[in-house]
Amino acid sequence: SEDRRWYRALIVSGVTPAGEVEVMYVDYGNRELVSLTSLRSINEHFLKLKAQAFRCSLYNLIHPRGQDPFVWDEAAILAFQEFVDAASDQFELQCTIFALASRNNRELFNIVDLMTPFQSACQFLTERGVAKRLPPQTPLAASVQLHSFYYSMHEIKIGSEEDVFVTHVDDPQTFYCQLERSADVLLQLSESISRLSK
């Protein structure tokens, strides 16, 4: 990785002409192009812990200012990152899970709102003028499907509230969280990987 540490990753692309592949760091949600020479097979012991990052979205709670409900402009992305950074530095973030969905029956994501003791992410973005609230009962886009029966490897349920760390932000439509209650397990995993890779 860029910080020269070892992480669990999933290869998500084919090999480029430069001998690189795109990987997704399963415990954080971010992606990176890495050289094939930088990859190692993983010790089976490190596969016992399930991926710790879970995908979240503010979808259908608020929408971007433009016509496309899936395209956020740079100002909205920067404002959302500012909310996450400020909240992470000062407070524990709480995540309320409203629904489980997918787009075009692909990757599952949790429709959530993030909250500090004083403000929610949706409220912050609408007050900044980079998002608009939707009226209740706004229909989902045709490409979005709700899922009611789903086994959660993170043991989170629709309607629950969880303390989280936001580990990676693409935009308000796509960001990744880890459960605060799993922080010790992830720290132990990271330390074990570091010890073995020396």
N, C-alpha and C positions, 0 to 999 in steps of 0.2 A: 504494500500500500504506500501511499504518499508519505506517511509518517514512519515508514520502515518497520512497522510492526506486523505481526501475523494476525489474520482474522479469518473467520469462517466465511466462505463465499460460494456463490453458485454461478457457474458460467452461463450467461444468457445470450451469447451471440456466437457466430462462427468466427473462424480465424481470419483476421485481416491480412492483406498482402505484407504488412509490416511485422507479422507474427504476433499480433496482439488479439486478445479477446476482451469483451466487456463482461465484467463480473458484478454481481449484486452482493453486497455485504449483508448477510441474512439477519444479523443481529442489530443492524443500524438502518438499512433501507437505501443507503447511497450506492451509486454505481461508479465504476471506474474502468478505463481501458488499461489493461496490464499485459506485460509481455508474457508469453508462454513460459519463458525461463524463470519467471517470478512465481509460478504456481507450484504447489506441492499437493500431493494427495493427502487427505485428512485421515488422521488416526481414528479408527472406529469409535473409540472412547468419547471423542468430541462430538459425535453425532447423536448421543443419547439426549442431550438437551435440545429441545426444539428451537427453531428460529425465534429470536426474541423481538424482532421488529414486526409491528403490524401496521398495515396501511390504513390511513384515515383520510377523511375528506369533510369539508364543510358543505358539500353539495346539497342543494335543495333547502338549506337553511338560509343561505344568502347566495347571490349570484354576482358575477362580475358586471360591470357597468355596460359592457358591450352586448351584442346580440347573442353570441355563442356562450351558453352556460358553462362550457368547459375550458374557455380560454381567458386566462387572467393576464392583465397587463403588468408591466414592470413595477409601476407604482404600488399596485395591490400586493405583488409578491414581496417587495421591500417592506411594506407596512406590516404584512403578516410575519415576516422574519423578525422585524423590530418587536412585535408583540411577543413572539416566542422567546427571543433573546432577553428582553427586559423581564419577562415573567420568570424565566429560568434562573436569572441572576438574583431575583428578590423573593420569589414565592415558590411553593409547590404548585404545579399545574394540575388541575383536575379535569378529567375527560369524561363527558357524559355521552354514552353510546345510545344513539337514537334508532339506528337500523343497520342492517347488513345488506350490502348491495354489490352488484357487479355491473360493468359496462360491456355490452356485447357478449355477455356470458363469459367474460375473461376474468382477470384477477379480482378477487373479492376485496372489498374495502368497507370500513366502518364509517357510517355517517355520524359525525360527532360534533360537539362544540367543546372548545378548550376554555377553562375558566381560571382566573386568579380569584382571590377573595373579593376583588372589587369590580371585575369586568370580564366579559366573555370575548373571545376572539371575534365572533360575529358582530357584537356591539362595537368593538374597537374599529373594525374595518368599515362598518356602515357610517360611524361617526367621522371617520377619516374621508369619507366620500369616495372610496375605491370599490365599494360593494353596495348592493341594494338588498334589502330584506324582501322576502317573498311572502305573499299572503298565505295564510294557512290553507291546506288542502291543494296547494299548487301541484298539478300532475307532474310526474317524472318524465324526463325525455324518453322517447321510444327506445333508445339504446340502453337504458338503465333498468335493471331488474332487481326487485327486492327478494331477499332470501329469508325465510322464516325458520327453517329447520337447518341447523348448521352446528357441527361440533367445533367448538373453539379450542384450539390448542393452548390458548392463553387463559382459558376459563373465565372469559368475560361474557356477560350476558347483555342483551338489549335492555336498556333501561337502567343499567348499572352506572355507577360513577367510580372512576379509578384515578389514583394519583399516578401521573405519568411523567416521563422525560421525552421531549420531542428530540429525536435523534437526527432527522434529516427532513428538509423542506424543499420540495420542487416548487409548489405554489399552494394556495388554499384548497385546491382540488386534490392534491397528492402530497401527503406528508406521512412520516413514519414515527411511531411512538414505541417506547418500552414501558412496561409496567414497573413502577417504583418498587413494588413488592418483590420483584425478581432481580433487583440490583445486585444483591450479594452473590447470587448464583452466577450471574454474568461476570462479576469481578473475579470470582474463583476460576471460571473457565478461562478468562483472559490471562490470568496469572499462570495457569497450567500450560496454556499454549506457549507463553513466553518462555517458561522454563524448558520445555521440550525443544524449542527452536534454537536454543543457544548452542 
